[in-house]
C-alpha cells in the first residue's frame, strides 16, 4: 500500500506518526529493549501533552533472529497466529553512550539513543539493513489505521520470495499483496502468499502475522523495502545468514520444515484431467496405454468428477461412473499404482454433508448465525470451520473412510476463497483467517494421512498455503494456460516459492487451461520430469502423451526413465529439504549468491546443489541460459560448457541443458521404471569435472532408514577414486565413472 505522494508529501487523507524523540530506552530482564518514542520533538514538559507515542520493542525469539514490534495503541491481538518454534536464545545487551545493542548469535540490532530514529542490523557478513528516519510509522488513512516499516535496500541488492509469485523472480520494484486468491498464474494474485522476503545479501525479513500484508519493494521509496499491516501493531523478524541458504535454514527452523515424502511420490502422476469424460474403462485405457508404451507411472489421480456434479464435497463416488470403487481401487493397487483423489473444503448445498454439518454447527457462519453460502464453484457452497476441533474431527473422519476404501493421497484443492464477513468458532479475526485457513485445511488432511499411512508415507497435492505450509508437502502451481509463456510463469512461481521456504513443488505438465500444441507439451515434459514432483493434468483435454504425437511418447519415456535413475540424488535432496529446509528446486542465487550474473536469472534453476536445468520455452528449440563459473558437463551428451557467461544452444525435444556442476558427483540408480527401489544398490557414482584435491561425500538414503555414504576424491595427480565410508549401510554392487 502506498501512503505517500512522491517523496515529500503524504496522500490526501493520510496522516503519519513517526518517532521524533526517544523519551527512554528500557532494558527488560537483560534480554529485551523497549523504546518509548514520542511522535513530536519534546523540548519542554508541555510538549508531552496530547502527544501520541510509538512503543518499539526489540527481542530475539531464536538464535540469529531479532524481532521488532511497533505499536501505537496496545490492543488485544486476536488469532490466528503463526506457530513459531525455537527456544529462547542467549542474548547480550550492550549499552553505550550513544546507543544500545542487542545481540543474538551472529545478529546484532543497534538502536541509537537520539533522533533521527536509527535502528541498524549487522550480521555475520557485515551490515545488513536498517530502519531510519520516519520509517516506523502509525498511519491513519481513509481505509483505516495501519502500521508500516521501511528497511533499507543497498545498491545492487535483490529481494526474493513472498510466496508463489508468477512475475519476475526479483521483487525489487514490485508492489505485492499478501492475500490468497484464485487468480491463475497470469496475474499478480497468488495461491500461496508468504510474508517473508529473502535478500541475496544474506538476510531475510518475516512479517509475523497471517493478516493482509502490503509490500512496496523499492516501489514507493526506491531504496527501501516497505511493509504495512492494518491495525495498530506490526511485528517483524530479521533473520541472519550469512548466506541465503543459511537464512532459509533459520527461517524453516522457525516456521517448520517439510515432512519426508514417500519415494513413490517422485514417480509420474497421471490424472483423469478435470472436465473430461471418464469412468473405470477410461482409467484402465490410460494405464494400459502407458504400460504398452513402456511409460512408467506411479500414481493415478481422480479429479473432481469422481464425485457427482453439484454434490461436492460429499466424498461419495459417482455410482453412474464408478459403481464398484473399492474393487476398482484394489485393482489399481494390484497393478502397483498408488491412488490420489481430489477434495476441497467446500460443501455444496446438495452434498449429504451440508445438512449434517449445518445441524452440528460445523460450517462457517455469518454474524446473524446463518450458514455462510455463495454460488461460486458449487451451488449453495458452504465452508468447513477448521477452527472448531469437532468440525475438523468430523471432516477428517469422512476423509478417513475414503482412505480406507483405498485412496493413498489427497489433492487438497482450493482454500483461497475464504470470506471475511463471517464469524469463526474460536473467535478468530476473519481478516487474519483468510490466509491462515489454508494452513488449517492442509494440516488437518496431512495429519490424517500420517495417522493412516504413517510418517514418511503421507503426501498431499496442495494449491493454497501461507507461512508454515511447507510442512505439508507437496504443493503445485495452480491453473496455468497451455503455452510457453504460462510454462515460464509456472517456473517463476515455483522458484519464488522455493525462496519462501517450500521444499517440494510441482505443476501441471502441458498446462491446465486449453490443449497444448505438441511442441509445448514435449518441452513441458522435460521440465516437469526434472521437477521434484511430476504430474500430467489438464482441464478439458487429456494429457496422455500419445494424444499429441508419437514423439511425445518417446520424450516422455526418456525423461521418466531419466528421473527414475536420478532417484538416489533426488532422495538425498528430499532428505536435505526435510532436515535443513533447503528446496529441491533452487533459484540460481541461492547456490551462487556472490555471482552477480545469477541474481536476475528466473528461467532456469538448480536441481539441488549439483545440477543446472534450463527448460526450453521456444518452438525452434533455441535456449539462452546462464552458466556460473567453472567447467560444467552436460550429463545427456558429455559436452563441456565453460562459465561464467551466457550461452545459446538449439536442442531437439529429447534434450535440454542439464549440466553437472564442477566437482559434482551424481549417483545414478540401477532402476529406471519406478522410484521406490533401493537407491544405493547397484548405484553408479559419476564424478563430473573433478580437479586435483577435490572431494565430495555422497549420502544415499535407504528404504530401511539407513544411509550409505561414499567419499569421492581426486588426488594430487587428478586420479579419482571412491570408497564406502565406515559406518555406512553396506552396498553389494556399485561403480565409479569419471567424466
PyMOL commands that set and color helices and strands:
alter all, ss='L'
color gray80, all
select helices_A, chain A and resi 45-48+244-255+263-266+280-292+304-306+325-334+352-360+389-405+430-453+469-471+484-498+518-528+545-547+550-565+567-580+588-591
alter helices_A, ss='H'
color red, helices_A
select strands_A, chain A and resi 4-5+9-10+15-18+24-28+32-38+53-62+65-71+91-95+99-104+107-112+118-123+126-132+137-141+144-152+159-163+174-178+193-199+203-207+213-217+224-230+233-240+268-271+299-302+338-343+346-347+382-383+409-412+475-476+505-506+508-509+534-536+585-586+605-607+611-614+622-634+640-650+657-660+664-668+683-688+695-701+707-714+720-724+734-738
alter strands_A, ss='S'
color yellow, strands_A
deselect
rebuild
show_as cartoon
